[in-house]
């Protein structure tokens, strides 16, 4: 198991730019959401963010890097990330293949409130200690493989939707947390470098992360890197693999995907929050960069977490 430290001095994005991505509450279950999300290449850089609950993610396919607790880790299919409530983290997908993740959002206060004292003590100790900044399990670890099998069982139970599925899912998630909490093998972060971490264009990536919801101009991105706009366009395309405008629109689409998964917001609200000037512009870019489906079609196909309490 790889665990992070609680200090954030090595984060590539300032904590001041970290955003809160809340999962909707109000369900009759400690499991707030189960989501199954494909991400489409080429990938924009993720924003450092945190949640109002615990999020457990399992990579189904693809590769990239994860930031959590001030450290950076390489991930591939089978890797698992546990992010407690409030833990700052970011997922940077890479490569030319679709990256596919499954996520479980857990209200740990509610789950532990209904848990036997012995299990509750083990999990709370982990939350206050080794888990405080987030936990990463590489795909090759026995714990990640075990976690992947439990993910399959959890999502199978949810997909079948039989009577009693929610208590079964809660019990399985609790078992997963207990097994992770009892594991004491900690490893060092992986070393990673990639073209999107280039210091030449890093200020522009950070500028987009902070201002994507505004009327961003390419000239502003260029000035953040102290370059002329023409030179910036050429260098950015060379290093990142797409033009600055395409990167900006892809970043907005990826943020919109997060909003589609974690909110009940209307298409108009999501378009505005993601930085698109109109719903038609949002629809056009979403269909271009998210597999050809409209936002409405994508939400119907991929998002079921609002039914978790049924």
ChimeraX commands (.cxc) that place a marker at each C-alpha (Angstrom):
marker #1 position 0.00,0.00,0.00 radius 0.5
marker #1 position 1.20,3.49,-0.78 radius 0.5
marker #1 position 0.13,6.23,1.53 radius 0.5
marker #1 position 0.76,9.97,1.38 radius 0.5
marker #1 position 2.04,12.38,3.96 radius 0.5
marker #1 position -0.21,15.11,5.27 radius 0.5
marker #1 position 1.96,18.01,4.09 radius 0.5
marker #1 position 1.22,19.66,0.75 radius 0.5
marker #1 position 4.45,21.43,-0.08 radius 0.5
marker #1 position 5.10,19.31,-3.20 radius 0.5
marker #1 position 1.72,19.77,-4.88 radius 0.5
marker #1 position 1.95,20.98,-8.46 radius 0.5
marker #1 position -1.19,23.11,-8.04 radius 0.5
marker #1 position -1.48,25.62,-5.23 radius 0.5
marker #1 position -4.04,24.61,-2.57 radius 0.5
marker #1 position -5.56,28.02,-3.05 radius 0.5
marker #1 position -6.86,26.86,-6.43 radius 0.5
marker #1 position -8.35,23.63,-5.07 radius 0.5
marker #1 position -12.08,23.28,-5.70 radius 0.5
marker #1 position -14.81,21.48,-3.79 radius 0.5
marker #1 position -16.74,18.87,-5.77 radius 0.5
marker #1 position -19.68,17.87,-3.60 radius 0.5
marker #1 position -21.67,14.68,-3.99 radius 0.5
marker #1 position -25.43,15.18,-3.45 radius 0.5
marker #1 position -26.72,14.00,-0.08 radius 0.5
marker #1 position -30.17,13.25,1.21 radius 0.5
marker #1 position -30.19,9.53,0.40 radius 0.5
marker #1 position -31.37,6.85,2.80 radius 0.5
marker #1 position -27.97,5.19,2.57 radius 0.5
marker #1 position -24.40,5.83,3.64 radius 0.5
marker #1 position -23.45,5.17,-0.01 radius 0.5
marker #1 position -23.99,8.51,-1.73 radius 0.5
marker #1 position -23.00,7.48,-5.25 radius 0.5
marker #1 position -21.73,4.68,-7.45 radius 0.5
marker #1 position -20.38,6.01,-10.73 radius 0.5
marker #1 position -18.80,4.33,-13.74 radius 0.5
marker #1 position -17.04,7.00,-15.81 radius 0.5
marker #1 position -15.06,6.87,-19.06 radius 0.5
marker #1 position -12.69,9.78,-19.78 radius 0.5
marker #1 position -11.71,10.55,-23.38 radius 0.5
marker #1 position -8.23,11.45,-24.77 radius 0.5
marker #1 position -6.37,13.66,-25.27 radius 0.5
marker #1 position -6.72,14.72,-21.67 radius 0.5
marker #1 position -6.65,18.14,-20.04 radius 0.5
marker #1 position -4.96,18.52,-16.68 radius 0.5
marker #1 position -7.26,17.91,-13.72 radius 0.5
marker #1 position -7.80,20.50,-11.01 radius 0.5
marker #1 position -6.73,19.78,-7.46 radius 0.5
marker #1 position -10.02,19.17,-5.65 radius 0.5
marker #1 position -11.69,17.63,-2.60 radius 0.5
marker #1 position -15.09,16.16,-1.73 radius 0.5
marker #1 position -17.70,16.41,1.02 radius 0.5
marker #1 position -17.39,12.67,1.64 radius 0.5
marker #1 position -14.96,9.78,1.19 radius 0.5
marker #1 position -14.35,8.77,-2.43 radius 0.5
marker #1 position -12.87,5.38,-3.36 radius 0.5
marker #1 position -11.81,5.05,-7.00 radius 0.5
marker #1 position -10.68,2.03,-9.02 radius 0.5
marker #1 position -9.04,2.37,-12.44 radius 0.5
marker #1 position -10.63,-0.08,-14.91 radius 0.5
marker #1 position -8.43,0.83,-17.88 radius 0.5
marker #1 position -6.00,3.53,-18.97 radius 0.5
marker #1 position -3.06,5.18,-17.22 radius 0.5
marker #1 position -1.78,8.48,-15.85 radius 0.5
marker #1 position -0.78,10.03,-12.54 radius 0.5
marker #1 position -2.51,10.86,-9.27 radius 0.5
marker #1 position -1.73,13.64,-6.82 radius 0.5
marker #1 position -2.76,13.09,-3.22 radius 0.5
marker #1 position -1.36,14.26,0.10 radius 0.5
marker #1 position 1.47,16.19,-1.53 radius 0.5
marker #1 position 2.81,13.22,-3.53 radius 0.5
marker #1 position 2.52,12.02,-7.13 radius 0.5
marker #1 position 1.88,8.41,-8.18 radius 0.5
marker #1 position 1.73,6.63,-11.55 radius 0.5
marker #1 position -1.45,4.59,-12.04 radius 0.5
marker #1 position -2.72,2.02,-14.50 radius 0.5
marker #1 position -5.63,-0.45,-14.69 radius 0.5
marker #1 position -6.25,-1.99,-11.27 radius 0.5
marker #1 position -4.93,0.92,-9.17 radius 0.5
marker #1 position -7.08,2.11,-6.28 radius 0.5
marker #1 position -7.28,5.56,-4.66 radius 0.5
marker #1 position -8.99,6.27,-1.35 radius 0.5
marker #1 position -9.62,9.97,-0.67 radius 0.5
marker #1 position -11.14,10.83,2.74 radius 0.5
marker #1 position -13.48,13.80,3.06 radius 0.5
marker #1 position -11.52,17.01,2.51 radius 0.5
marker #1 position -8.37,15.32,1.16 radius 0.5
marker #1 position -6.95,17.29,-1.78 radius 0.5
marker #1 position -6.25,15.18,-4.86 radius 0.5
marker #1 position -6.15,15.27,-8.66 radius 0.5
marker #1 position -6.30,12.63,-11.38 radius 0.5
marker #1 position -4.25,13.28,-14.54 radius 0.5
marker #1 position -5.18,10.80,-17.26 radius 0.5
marker #1 position -2.62,10.19,-20.03 radius 0.5
marker #1 position -2.03,8.26,-23.23 radius 0.5
marker #1 position -4.18,7.69,-26.30 radius 0.5
marker #1 position -6.68,5.21,-24.84 radius 0.5
marker #1 position -9.92,5.83,-22.98 radius 0.5
marker #1 position -9.36,5.99,-19.23 radius 0.5
marker #1 position -12.16,4.34,-17.27 radius 0.5
marker #1 position -12.72,4.66,-13.52 radius 0.5
marker #1 position -15.33,3.47,-11.05 radius 0.5
marker #1 position -16.02,5.56,-7.94 radius 0.5
marker #1 position -17.82,4.91,-4.66 radius 0.5
marker #1 position -18.83,7.96,-2.57 radius 0.5
marker #1 position -19.30,7.15,1.12 radius 0.5
marker #1 position -20.75,9.13,4.02 radius 0.5
marker #1 position -18.31,7.67,6.56 radius 0.5
marker #1 position -20.01,9.32,9.55 radius 0.5
marker #1 position -23.26,7.59,8.72 radius 0.5
marker #1 position -21.63,4.28,7.81 radius 0.5
marker #1 position -19.56,4.16,10.99 radius 0.5
marker #1 position -22.53,5.19,13.09 radius 0.5
marker #1 position -24.14,1.87,12.19 radius 0.5
marker #1 position -20.93,-0.18,12.53 radius 0.5
marker #1 position -19.84,-2.51,15.37 radius 0.5
marker #1 position -17.43,-0.79,17.75 radius 0.5
marker #1 position -14.41,-2.93,16.87 radius 0.5
marker #1 position -14.61,-2.17,13.14 radius 0.5
marker #1 position -15.47,1.48,13.81 radius 0.5
marker #1 position -12.34,1.89,15.94 radius 0.5
marker #1 position -10.05,0.43,13.25 radius 0.5
marker #1 position -11.43,2.66,10.49 radius 0.5
marker #1 position -11.45,5.85,12.58 radius 0.5
marker #1 position -7.84,5.29,13.60 radius 0.5
marker #1 position -6.90,4.97,9.93 radius 0.5
marker #1 position -8.85,8.13,9.01 radius 0.5
marker #1 position -7.02,10.12,11.69 radius 0.5
marker #1 position -3.62,8.70,10.78 radius 0.5
marker #1 position -2.34,7.08,7.61 radius 0.5
marker #1 position -5.42,7.88,5.54 radius 0.5
marker #1 position -5.61,11.58,6.37 radius 0.5
marker #1 position -4.00,12.72,3.12 radius 0.5
marker #1 position -5.27,9.87,0.92 radius 0.5
marker #1 position -4.14,6.32,0.14 radius 0.5
marker #1 position -2.92,4.92,-3.18 radius 0.5
marker #1 position -2.72,1.20,-3.96 radius 0.5
marker #1 position -0.73,0.29,-7.09 radius 0.5
marker #1 position -2.33,-2.22,-9.43 radius 0.5
marker #1 position 0.28,-4.89,-8.70 radius 0.5
marker #1 position -0.43,-4.92,-4.95 radius 0.5
marker #1 position -2.44,-7.75,-3.40 radius 0.5
marker #1 position -4.62,-5.17,-1.62 radius 0.5
marker #1 position -5.59,-3.49,-4.91 radius 0.5
marker #1 position -6.42,-6.83,-6.52 radius 0.5
marker #1 position -8.59,-7.72,-3.55 radius 0.5
marker #1 position -10.20,-4.29,-3.71 radius 0.5
marker #1 position -10.91,-4.75,-7.43 radius 0.5
marker #1 position -12.75,-8.01,-6.75 radius 0.5
marker #1 position -14.85,-6.29,-4.10 radius 0.5
marker #1 position -15.59,-3.41,-6.50 radius 0.5
marker #1 position -16.91,-5.96,-9.01 radius 0.5
marker #1 position -19.16,-7.50,-6.37 radius 0.5
marker #1 position -20.42,-4.08,-5.24 radius 0.5
marker #1 position -21.23,-2.88,-8.75 radius 0.5
marker #1 position -22.81,-6.22,-9.67 radius 0.5
marker #1 position -25.12,-5.93,-6.65 radius 0.5
marker #1 position -26.02,-2.38,-7.62 radius 0.5
marker #1 position -26.61,-3.23,-11.27 radius 0.5
marker #1 position -28.96,-6.11,-10.39 radius 0.5
marker #1 position -30.89,-3.76,-8.10 radius 0.5
marker #1 position -32.52,-6.53,-6.11 radius 0.5
marker #1 position -34.30,-6.02,-2.80 radius 0.5
marker #1 position -31.73,-5.67,-0.04 radius 0.5
marker #1 position -28.97,-4.51,-2.41 radius 0.5
marker #1 position -28.25,-1.33,-0.46 radius 0.5
marker #1 position -27.56,-3.04,2.90 radius 0.5
marker #1 position -25.39,-5.56,1.02 radius 0.5
marker #1 position -23.45,-2.76,-0.68 radius 0.5
marker #1 position -22.96,-0.94,2.64 radius 0.5
marker #1 position -21.66,-4.15,4.23 radius 0.5
marker #1 position -19.26,-4.76,1.34 radius 0.5
marker #1 position -17.93,-1.18,1.47 radius 0.5
marker #1 position -17.44,-1.51,5.22 radius 0.5
marker #1 position -15.54,-4.77,4.69 radius 0.5
marker #1 position -13.36,-3.09,2.06 radius 0.5
marker #1 position -12.52,-0.24,4.46 radius 0.5
marker #1 position -11.73,-2.60,7.34 radius 0.5
marker #1 position -9.37,-4.64,5.15 radius 0.5
marker #1 position -7.61,-1.51,3.94 radius 0.5
marker #1 position -7.36,-0.12,7.47 radius 0.5
marker #1 position -5.76,-3.32,8.76 radius 0.5
marker #1 position -3.08,-3.30,6.07 radius 0.5
marker #1 position 0.21,-1.82,7.31 radius 0.5
marker #1 position 2.39,-1.98,4.20 radius 0.5
marker #1 position 3.34,1.49,3.04 radius 0.5
marker #1 position 5.48,2.31,0.02 radius 0.5
marker #1 position 7.14,5.39,-1.42 radius 0.5
marker #1 position 5.62,7.48,-4.22 radius 0.5
marker #1 position 6.40,6.59,-7.81 radius 0.5
marker #1 position 8.55,8.91,-9.89 radius 0.5
marker #1 position 6.80,10.34,-12.93 radius 0.5
marker #1 position 7.44,12.96,-15.53 radius 0.5
marker #1 position 5.30,13.81,-18.51 radius 0.5
marker #1 position 4.98,16.44,-21.21 radius 0.5
marker #1 position 2.02,18.12,-19.55 radius 0.5
marker #1 position 4.22,18.92,-16.53 radius 0.5
marker #1 position 6.56,21.03,-18.65 radius 0.5
marker #1 position 7.54,24.17,-16.73 radius 0.5
marker #1 position 7.33,26.19,-19.97 radius 0.5
marker #1 position 3.53,25.94,-20.16 radius 0.5
marker #1 position 2.71,25.03,-16.55 radius 0.5
marker #1 position 1.54,28.59,-15.72 radius 0.5
marker #1 position -1.00,28.38,-18.55 radius 0.5
marker #1 position -2.35,25.07,-17.25 radius 0.5
marker #1 position -2.72,26.60,-13.80 radius 0.5
marker #1 position -4.39,29.67,-15.33 radius 0.5
marker #1 position -6.99,27.45,-17.02 radius 0.5
marker #1 position -7.55,25.55,-13.75 radius 0.5
marker #1 position -8.33,28.82,-11.96 radius 0.5
marker #1 position -10.28,30.67,-14.67 radius 0.5
marker #1 position -11.93,28.04,-16.93 radius 0.5
marker #1 position -15.42,29.26,-15.92 radius 0.5
marker #1 position -14.59,32.77,-17.17 radius 0.5
marker #1 position -14.11,34.23,-20.65 radius 0.5
marker #1 position -10.55,32.94,-21.10 radius 0.5
marker #1 position -8.47,34.38,-23.95 radius 0.5
marker #1 position -5.44,32.67,-25.44 radius 0.5
marker #1 position -3.53,35.92,-25.01 radius 0.5
marker #1 position -4.11,35.69,-21.25 radius 0.5
marker #1 position -2.72,32.16,-21.20 radius 0.5
marker #1 position 0.32,33.35,-23.18 radius 0.5
marker #1 position 0.95,36.25,-20.80 radius 0.5
marker #1 position 0.85,33.89,-17.82 radius 0.5
marker #1 position 3.88,32.17,-19.43 radius 0.5
marker #1 position 5.54,35.50,-20.38 radius 0.5
marker #1 position 5.38,34.63,-24.11 radius 0.5
marker #1 position 4.04,36.21,-27.23 radius 0.5
marker #1 position 0.75,34.67,-28.30 radius 0.5
marker #1 position 2.14,33.24,-31.55 radius 0.5
marker #1 position 5.13,31.60,-29.84 radius 0.5
marker #1 position 2.92,30.33,-27.03 radius 0.5
marker #1 position 0.49,28.69,-29.47 radius 0.5
marker #1 position 3.31,26.83,-31.23 radius 0.5
marker #1 position 5.07,25.72,-28.04 radius 0.5
marker #1 position 1.86,24.73,-26.25 radius 0.5
marker #1 position 0.70,22.58,-29.16 radius 0.5
marker #1 position 4.12,20.92,-29.35 radius 0.5
marker #1 position 4.33,20.13,-25.62 radius 0.5
marker #1 position 0.70,19.36,-24.78 radius 0.5
marker #1 position -0.40,17.75,-28.04 radius 0.5
marker #1 position -3.34,20.03,-28.80 radius 0.5
marker #1 position -3.94,23.74,-29.31 radius 0.5
marker #1 position -4.59,26.04,-26.33 radius 0.5
marker #1 position -8.24,26.48,-27.36 radius 0.5
marker #1 position -8.78,22.73,-27.69 radius 0.5
marker #1 position -7.16,22.19,-24.29 radius 0.5
marker #1 position -9.44,24.81,-22.74 radius 0.5
marker #1 position -12.58,23.27,-24.25 radius 0.5
marker #1 position -11.51,19.76,-23.26 radius 0.5
marker #1 position -10.85,20.96,-19.72 radius 0.5
marker #1 position -14.33,22.47,-19.59 radius 0.5
marker #1 position -15.91,19.27,-20.94 radius 0.5
marker #1 position -14.09,17.15,-18.34 radius 0.5
marker #1 position -15.27,19.50,-15.61 radius 0.5
marker #1 position -18.80,19.23,-17.00 radius 0.5
marker #1 position -18.54,15.43,-16.79 radius 0.5
marker #1 position -17.75,15.77,-13.08 radius 0.5
marker #1 position -20.78,18.04,-12.62 radius 0.5
marker #1 position -23.03,15.63,-14.53 radius 0.5
marker #1 position -21.93,12.87,-12.15 radius 0.5
marker #1 position -22.01,14.73,-8.85 radius 0.5
marker #1 position -24.91,17.21,-9.12 radius 0.5
marker #1 position -28.57,17.37,-10.10 radius 0.5
marker #1 position -27.90,20.63,-11.98 radius 0.5
marker #1 position -29.64,21.46,-15.25 radius 0.5
marker #1 position -27.76,21.53,-18.55 radius 0.5
marker #1 position -27.96,25.34,-18.51 radius 0.5
marker #1 position -26.33,25.51,-15.08 radius 0.5
marker #1 position -23.62,22.98,-15.95 radius 0.5
marker #1 position -22.82,24.79,-19.21 radius 0.5
marker #1 position -22.37,28.05,-17.31 radius 0.5
marker #1 position -20.37,26.53,-14.45 radius 0.5
marker #1 position -18.06,24.80,-16.93 radius 0.5
marker #1 position -17.36,28.06,-18.76 radius 0.5
marker #1 position -19.43,27.66,-21.93 radius 0.5
marker #1 position -21.21,30.77,-23.19 radius 0.5
marker #1 position -24.36,28.88,-24.25 radius 0.5
marker #1 position -25.97,25.46,-24.06 radius 0.5
marker #1 position -25.52,25.01,-27.81 radius 0.5
marker #1 position -21.76,25.65,-27.50 radius 0.5
marker #1 position -21.65,23.25,-24.56 radius 0.5
marker #1 position -23.50,20.55,-26.51 radius 0.5
marker #1 position -21.27,20.94,-29.56 radius 0.5
marker #1 position -18.03,20.68,-27.59 radius 0.5
marker #1 position -19.31,17.87,-25.38 radius 0.5
marker #1 position -20.28,15.74,-28.37 radius 0.5
marker #1 position -16.90,16.45,-29.96 radius 0.5
marker #1 position -14.78,15.54,-26.95 radius 0.5
marker #1 position -16.91,13.02,-25.01 radius 0.5
marker #1 position -17.48,10.19,-27.44 radius 0.5
marker #1 position -20.20,11.70,-29.63 radius 0.5
marker #1 position -22.99,11.73,-27.04 radius 0.5
marker #1 position -24.88,14.83,-25.91 radius 0.5
marker #1 position -24.66,15.76,-22.21 radius 0.5
marker #1 position -28.23,14.53,-21.67 radius 0.5
marker #1 position -27.50,11.20,-23.36 radius 0.5
marker #1 position -24.22,10.84,-21.45 radius 0.5
marker #1 position -25.89,11.43,-18.09 radius 0.5
marker #1 position -28.66,8.91,-18.81 radius 0.5
marker #1 position -26.14,6.29,-19.92 radius 0.5
marker #1 position -23.40,6.69,-17.33 radius 0.5
marker #1 position -24.92,8.22,-14.21 radius 0.5
marker #1 position -27.11,6.23,-11.86 radius 0.5
marker #1 position -26.04,7.50,-8.49 radius 0.5
marker #1 position -29.28,9.41,-7.89 radius 0.5
marker #1 position -31.08,6.05,-7.65 radius 0.5
marker #1 position -28.76,4.67,-4.96 radius 0.5
marker #1 position -31.37,4.85,-2.20 radius 0.5
marker #1 position -34.02,2.92,-4.11 radius 0.5
marker link #1:1,2 radius 0.2
marker link #1:2,3 radius 0.2
marker link #1:3,4 radius 0.2
marker link #1:4,5 radius 0.2
marker link #1:5,6 radius 0.2
marker link #1:6,7 radius 0.2
marker link #1:7,8 radius 0.2
marker link #1:8,9 radius 0.2
marker link #1:9,10 radius 0.2
marker link #1:10,11 radius 0.2
marker link #1:11,12 radius 0.2
marker link #1:12,13 radius 0.2
marker link #1:13,14 radius 0.2
marker link #1:14,15 radius 0.2
marker link #1:15,16 radius 0.2
marker link #1:16,17 radius 0.2
marker link #1:17,18 radius 0.2
marker link #1:18,19 radius 0.2
marker link #1:19,20 radius 0.2
marker link #1:20,21 radius 0.2
marker link #1:21,22 radius 0.2
marker link #1:22,23 radius 0.2
marker link #1:23,24 radius 0.2
marker link #1:24,25 radius 0.2
marker link #1:25,26 radius 0.2
marker link #1:26,27 radius 0.2
marker link #1:27,28 radius 0.2
marker link #1:28,29 radius 0.2
marker link #1:29,30 radius 0.2
marker link #1:30,31 radius 0.2
marker link #1:31,32 radius 0.2
marker link #1:32,33 radius 0.2
marker link #1:33,34 radius 0.2
marker link #1:34,35 radius 0.2
marker link #1:35,36 radius 0.2
marker link #1:36,37 radius 0.2
marker link #1:37,38 radius 0.2
marker link #1:38,39 radius 0.2
marker link #1:39,40 radius 0.2
marker link #1:40,41 radius 0.2
marker link #1:41,42 radius 0.2
marker link #1:42,43 radius 0.2
marker link #1:43,44 radius 0.2
marker link #1:44,45 radius 0.2
marker link #1:45,46 radius 0.2
marker link #1:46,47 radius 0.2
marker link #1:47,48 radius 0.2
marker link #1:48,49 radius 0.2
marker link #1:49,50 radius 0.2
marker link #1:50,51 radius 0.2
marker link #1:51,52 radius 0.2
marker link #1:52,53 radius 0.2
marker link #1:53,54 radius 0.2
marker link #1:54,55 radius 0.2
marker link #1:55,56 radius 0.2
marker link #1:56,57 radius 0.2
marker link #1:57,58 radius 0.2
marker link #1:58,59 radius 0.2
marker link #1:59,60 radius 0.2
marker link #1:60,61 radius 0.2
marker link #1:61,62 radius 0.2
marker link #1:62,63 radius 0.2
marker link #1:63,64 radius 0.2
marker link #1:64,65 radius 0.2
marker link #1:65,66 radius 0.2
marker link #1:66,67 radius 0.2
marker link #1:67,68 radius 0.2
marker link #1:68,69 radius 0.2
marker link #1:69,70 radius 0.2
marker link #1:70,71 radius 0.2
marker link #1:71,72 radius 0.2
marker link #1:72,73 radius 0.2
marker link #1:73,74 radius 0.2
marker link #1:74,75 radius 0.2
marker link #1:75,76 radius 0.2
marker link #1:76,77 radius 0.2
marker link #1:77,78 radius 0.2
marker link #1:78,79 radius 0.2
marker link #1:79,80 radius 0.2
marker link #1:80,81 radius 0.2
marker link #1:81,82 radius 0.2
marker link #1:82,83 radius 0.2
marker link #1:83,84 radius 0.2
marker link #1:84,85 radius 0.2
marker link #1:85,86 radius 0.2
marker link #1:86,87 radius 0.2
marker link #1:87,88 radius 0.2
marker link #1:88,89 radius 0.2
marker link #1:89,90 radius 0.2
marker link #1:90,91 radius 0.2
marker link #1:91,92 radius 0.2
marker link #1:92,93 radius 0.2
marker link #1:93,94 radius 0.2
marker link #1:94,95 radius 0.2
marker link #1:95,96 radius 0.2
marker link #1:96,97 radius 0.2
marker link #1:97,98 radius 0.2
marker link #1:98,99 radius 0.2
marker link #1:99,100 radius 0.2
marker link #1:100,101 radius 0.2
marker link #1:101,102 radius 0.2
marker link #1:102,103 radius 0.2
marker link #1:103,104 radius 0.2
marker link #1:104,105 radius 0.2
marker link #1:105,106 radius 0.2
marker link #1:106,107 radius 0.2
marker link #1:107,108 radius 0.2
marker link #1:108,109 radius 0.2
marker link #1:109,110 radius 0.2
marker link #1:110,111 radius 0.2
marker link #1:111,112 radius 0.2
marker link #1:112,113 radius 0.2
marker link #1:113,114 radius 0.2
marker link #1:114,115 radius 0.2
marker link #1:115,116 radius 0.2
marker link #1:116,117 radius 0.2
marker link #1:117,118 radius 0.2
marker link #1:118,119 radius 0.2
marker link #1:119,120 radius 0.2
marker link #1:120,121 radius 0.2
marker link #1:121,122 radius 0.2
marker link #1:122,123 radius 0.2
marker link #1:123,124 radius 0.2
marker link #1:124,125 radius 0.2
marker link #1:125,126 radius 0.2
marker link #1:126,127 radius 0.2
marker link #1:127,128 radius 0.2
marker link #1:128,129 radius 0.2
marker link #1:129,130 radius 0.2
marker link #1:130,131 radius 0.2
marker link #1:131,132 radius 0.2
marker link #1:132,133 radius 0.2
marker link #1:133,134 radius 0.2
marker link #1:134,135 radius 0.2
marker link #1:135,136 radius 0.2
marker link #1:136,137 radius 0.2
marker link #1:137,138 radius 0.2
marker link #1:138,139 radius 0.2
marker link #1:139,140 radius 0.2
marker link #1:140,141 radius 0.2
marker link #1:141,142 radius 0.2
marker link #1:142,143 radius 0.2
marker link #1:143,144 radius 0.2
marker link #1:144,145 radius 0.2
marker link #1:145,146 radius 0.2
marker link #1:146,147 radius 0.2
marker link #1:147,148 radius 0.2
marker link #1:148,149 radius 0.2
marker link #1:149,150 radius 0.2
marker link #1:150,151 radius 0.2
marker link #1:151,152 radius 0.2
marker link #1:152,153 radius 0.2
marker link #1:153,154 radius 0.2
marker link #1:154,155 radius 0.2
marker link #1:155,156 radius 0.2
marker link #1:156,157 radius 0.2
marker link #1:157,158 radius 0.2
marker link #1:158,159 radius 0.2
marker link #1:159,160 radius 0.2
marker link #1:160,161 radius 0.2
marker link #1:161,162 radius 0.2
marker link #1:162,163 radius 0.2
marker link #1:163,164 radius 0.2
marker link #1:164,165 radius 0.2
marker link #1:165,166 radius 0.2
marker link #1:166,167 radius 0.2
marker link #1:167,168 radius 0.2
marker link #1:168,169 radius 0.2
marker link #1:169,170 radius 0.2
marker link #1:170,171 radius 0.2
marker link #1:171,172 radius 0.2
marker link #1:172,173 radius 0.2
marker link #1:173,174 radius 0.2
marker link #1:174,175 radius 0.2
marker link #1:175,176 radius 0.2
marker link #1:176,177 radius 0.2
marker link #1:177,178 radius 0.2
marker link #1:178,179 radius 0.2
marker link #1:179,180 radius 0.2
marker link #1:180,181 radius 0.2
marker link #1:181,182 radius 0.2
marker link #1:182,183 radius 0.2
marker link #1:183,184 radius 0.2
marker link #1:184,185 radius 0.2
marker link #1:185,186 radius 0.2
marker link #1:186,187 radius 0.2
marker link #1:187,188 radius 0.2
marker link #1:188,189 radius 0.2
marker link #1:189,190 radius 0.2
marker link #1:190,191 radius 0.2
marker link #1:191,192 radius 0.2
marker link #1:192,193 radius 0.2
marker link #1:193,194 radius 0.2
marker link #1:194,195 radius 0.2
marker link #1:195,196 radius 0.2
marker link #1:196,197 radius 0.2
marker link #1:197,198 radius 0.2
marker link #1:198,199 radius 0.2
marker link #1:199,200 radius 0.2
marker link #1:200,201 radius 0.2
marker link #1:201,202 radius 0.2
marker link #1:202,203 radius 0.2
marker link #1:203,204 radius 0.2
marker link #1:204,205 radius 0.2
marker link #1:205,206 radius 0.2
marker link #1:206,207 radius 0.2
marker link #1:207,208 radius 0.2
marker link #1:208,209 radius 0.2
marker link #1:209,210 radius 0.2
marker link #1:210,211 radius 0.2
marker link #1:211,212 radius 0.2
marker link #1:212,213 radius 0.2
marker link #1:213,214 radius 0.2
marker link #1:214,215 radius 0.2
marker link #1:215,216 radius 0.2
marker link #1:216,217 radius 0.2
marker link #1:217,218 radius 0.2
marker link #1:218,219 radius 0.2
marker link #1:219,220 radius 0.2
marker link #1:220,221 radius 0.2
marker link #1:221,222 radius 0.2
marker link #1:222,223 radius 0.2
marker link #1:223,224 radius 0.2
marker link #1:224,225 radius 0.2
marker link #1:225,226 radius 0.2
marker link #1:226,227 radius 0.2
marker link #1:227,228 radius 0.2
marker link #1:228,229 radius 0.2
marker link #1:229,230 radius 0.2
marker link #1:230,231 radius 0.2
marker link #1:231,232 radius 0.2
marker link #1:232,233 radius 0.2
marker link #1:233,234 radius 0.2
marker link #1:234,235 radius 0.2
marker link #1:235,236 radius 0.2
marker link #1:236,237 radius 0.2
marker link #1:237,238 radius 0.2
marker link #1:238,239 radius 0.2
marker link #1:239,240 radius 0.2
marker link #1:240,241 radius 0.2
marker link #1:241,242 radius 0.2
marker link #1:242,243 radius 0.2
marker link #1:243,244 radius 0.2
marker link #1:244,245 radius 0.2
marker link #1:245,246 radius 0.2
marker link #1:246,247 radius 0.2
marker link #1:247,248 radius 0.2
marker link #1:248,249 radius 0.2
marker link #1:249,250 radius 0.2
marker link #1:250,251 radius 0.2
marker link #1:251,252 radius 0.2
marker link #1:252,253 radius 0.2
marker link #1:253,254 radius 0.2
marker link #1:254,255 radius 0.2
marker link #1:255,256 radius 0.2
marker link #1:256,257 radius 0.2
marker link #1:257,258 radius 0.2
marker link #1:258,259 radius 0.2
marker link #1:259,260 radius 0.2
marker link #1:260,261 radius 0.2
marker link #1:261,262 radius 0.2
marker link #1:262,263 radius 0.2
marker link #1:263,264 radius 0.2
marker link #1:264,265 radius 0.2
marker link #1:265,266 radius 0.2
marker link #1:266,267 radius 0.2
marker link #1:267,268 radius 0.2
marker link #1:268,269 radius 0.2
marker link #1:269,270 radius 0.2
marker link #1:270,271 radius 0.2
marker link #1:271,272 radius 0.2
marker link #1:272,273 radius 0.2
marker link #1:273,274 radius 0.2
marker link #1:274,275 radius 0.2
marker link #1:275,276 radius 0.2
marker link #1:276,277 radius 0.2
marker link #1:277,278 radius 0.2
marker link #1:278,279 radius 0.2
marker link #1:279,280 radius 0.2
marker link #1:280,281 radius 0.2
marker link #1:281,282 radius 0.2
marker link #1:282,283 radius 0.2
marker link #1:283,284 radius 0.2
marker link #1:284,285 radius 0.2
marker link #1:285,286 radius 0.2
marker link #1:286,287 radius 0.2
marker link #1:287,288 radius 0.2
marker link #1:288,289 radius 0.2
marker link #1:289,290 radius 0.2
marker link #1:290,291 radius 0.2
marker link #1:291,292 radius 0.2
marker link #1:292,293 radius 0.2
marker link #1:293,294 radius 0.2
marker link #1:294,295 radius 0.2
marker link #1:295,296 radius 0.2
marker link #1:296,297 radius 0.2
marker link #1:297,298 radius 0.2
marker link #1:298,299 radius 0.2
marker link #1:299,300 radius 0.2
marker link #1:300,301 radius 0.2
marker link #1:301,302 radius 0.2
marker link #1:302,303 radius 0.2
marker link #1:303,304 radius 0.2
marker link #1:304,305 radius 0.2
marker link #1:305,306 radius 0.2
marker link #1:306,307 radius 0.2
marker link #1:307,308 radius 0.2
marker link #1:308,309 radius 0.2
marker link #1:309,310 radius 0.2
view
